[in-house]
Amino acid sequence: MGISRDSMHKRRATGGKKKAWRKNRKYELGRQPANTKLSSNKTTRILDVVYDAANNELVRTQTLIKSAIVQVDAAPFKQWYLQHYGVDIGRKKKTAAKKEASEEGEGTAEETKKSNHVLWKLEKRQKDQQFGAGRLLACISSRPGQCGRADGYILEGKEQEFYMRKIQRKKGKGAGTA
């Protein structure tokens, strides 16, 4: 008896067994699981539930459900980044020396067009700002009430921008009603 992807082995909706009316087919054949890991897992603390598309009540009561946006502690990710890339992310760089050099140099260039590389750098620094605060936004991808653990992923890029806008909008509404 091999691994099968058919539905003949399942029971009927009423609970009765189905009759085997034909043999297994080649296209129903399954494979052994590869058990691949896409990334390394980091265990961290969940600090706060900040957004939930399903219900605002779940944010107020700090209830963890699938697809809830939470704030997590950034320390384990900072350590991993330092270990792998040799860069201490989230620290403020010394800007005093840079300011003095720029004052002595050209003071005429006020606003110029930004190249794609500069825009990319600014976008990367946005993520650094998240690390600087010591908190990262993450989305829960598992069902914590069912499996007893909260697995998720760190938000970045367009998805992070989307949820940041949603959170800011909710904060604005809350301040207006109070």
C-alpha positions in Angstrom: 0.0 0.0 0.0 1.7 3.2 -1.2 1.1 6.9 -0.8 -2.1 7.8 -2.7 -3.7 11.1 -3.7 -7.1 9.7 -4.5 -10.4 10.3 -2.6 -11.6 6.7 -2.9 -10.2 5.8 0.6 -12.3 8.5 2.2 -15.8 8.0 3.7 -19.0 9.3 2.4 -20.7 12.4 3.8 -23.1 10.2 5.7 -20.2 8.3 7.3 -20.5 5.1 5.3 -17.6 3.4 3.5 -17.2 3.7 -0.3 -16.9 0.6 -2.4 -13.6 0.0 -4.2 -14.9 0.0 -7.8 -11.5 0.1 -9.6 -7.8 -0.3 -8.9 -5.4 2.6 -8.1 -4.2 4.7 -11.1 -0.7 6.0 -11.9 -1.9 9.6 -11.7 -3.1 9.1 -8.2 0.4 8.2 -7.0 1.9 10.3 -4.2 5.5 11.0 -3.2 7.4 11.0 0.0 7.5 14.5 1.7 10.8 16.3 1.1 10.7 18.1 4.5 12.5 21.1 3.2 12.9 24.2 5.3 12.7 27.6 3.6 14.3 29.7 6.2 15.8 29.5 9.7 13.3 29.7 12.6 13.8 32.3 15.3 11.8 32.2 18.5 10.8 35.6 19.8 8.3 37.3 22.1 5.0 38.6 20.8 4.7 42.1 22.4 1.4 43.4 21.1 -1.5 42.7 18.7 -1.8 45.9 16.5 -4.2 45.0 13.7 -6.7 42.4 12.9 -8.7 42.4 9.7 -11.5 40.3 11.2 -12.5 42.4 14.2 -11.2 45.3 16.3 -12.4 43.6 19.4 -9.7 41.0 18.9 -7.1 43.8 18.9 -8.5 45.3 22.1 -8.5 41.9 23.9 -5.1 40.9 22.4 -6.5 37.7 20.9 -4.1 35.8 18.6 -5.7 34.4 15.4 -4.5 33.6 12.0 -3.4 36.6 9.9 -3.3 39.0 12.9 -0.6 41.6 12.7 1.5 41.6 15.8 4.6 43.4 17.1 7.5 41.1 18.0 10.8 41.7 19.7 13.6 42.5 17.2 16.5 41.4 19.3 16.9 37.8 18.0 16.7 39.1 14.4 19.3 41.7 15.1 21.7 39.0 16.4 21.0 36.8 13.4 21.7 39.7 11.0 24.9 40.6 12.9 26.1 36.9 12.8 25.4 36.4 9.1 26.2 39.7 7.6 28.5 41.4 10.1 26.3 44.5 10.2 24.9 45.8 13.5 21.4 46.8 12.2 19.2 49.3 13.9 22.0 51.4 15.6 22.2 55.1 15.0 25.3 56.0 13.0 27.5 59.0 13.9 26.2 61.8 11.8 28.2 64.7 13.4 31.3 64.1 11.3 29.1 63.8 8.1 27.3 67.1 8.8 30.6 69.0 9.3 31.9 67.6 6.0 28.8 68.6 4.1 28.8 72.2 5.5 32.4 72.7 4.4 31.6 71.2 1.0 28.9 72.2 -1.4 26.0 74.0 0.1 24.3 74.9 -3.2 22.7 71.6 -4.1 19.3 71.8 -2.4 16.8 69.3 -3.9 17.8 67.0 -6.6 16.3 64.1 -8.3 16.9 60.8 -6.6 18.3 57.9 -8.4 16.9 54.4 -8.1 19.9 53.4 -6.0 19.2 56.2 -3.5 15.5 55.3 -3.4 16.4 51.7 -2.7 18.7 52.8 0.1 15.9 54.9 1.6 13.5 52.0 1.4 16.1 49.7 3.2 16.5 52.3 5.9 12.7 52.1 6.6 13.3 48.6 7.7 16.2 49.8 9.8 13.9 52.2 11.5 11.7 49.3 12.5 14.8 47.6 14.0 15.8 50.8 15.7 12.5 50.9 17.6 13.2 47.3 18.8 9.9 46.1 17.4 9.1 44.4 14.1 5.7 43.9 12.5 4.8 40.2 11.9 1.9 38.3 10.5 0.7 35.1 12.2 0.4 32.3 9.6 -0.6 29.4 11.9 -3.8 28.9 13.9 -2.6 29.5 17.5 -5.8 28.2 19.1 -5.6 24.9 17.2 -1.9 24.0 17.2 -0.8 25.7 20.4 1.9 27.9 18.8 2.0 31.1 16.8 4.1 30.8 13.7 4.5 33.8 11.4 6.7 35.9 9.2 8.2 39.4 9.4 6.4 42.0 7.2 8.5 43.8 4.6 8.1 45.8 1.4 4.6 46.5 0.0 2.9 44.3 2.6 4.5 46.3 5.5 3.5 49.6 3.9 -0.1 48.4 3.5 -0.4 47.4 7.1 1.3 50.5 8.4 -1.3 52.6 6.5 -4.1 50.5 8.0 -2.7 50.9 11.5 -2.2 54.7 11.1 -5.8 55.0 9.8 -7.2 53.1 12.8 -5.1 55.3 15.2 -6.5 58.4 13.5 -10.1 57.2 13.9 -9.6 56.3 17.6 -8.2 59.8 18.3 -11.1 61.5 16.6 -13.8 59.7 18.5 -12.3 60.2 22.0 
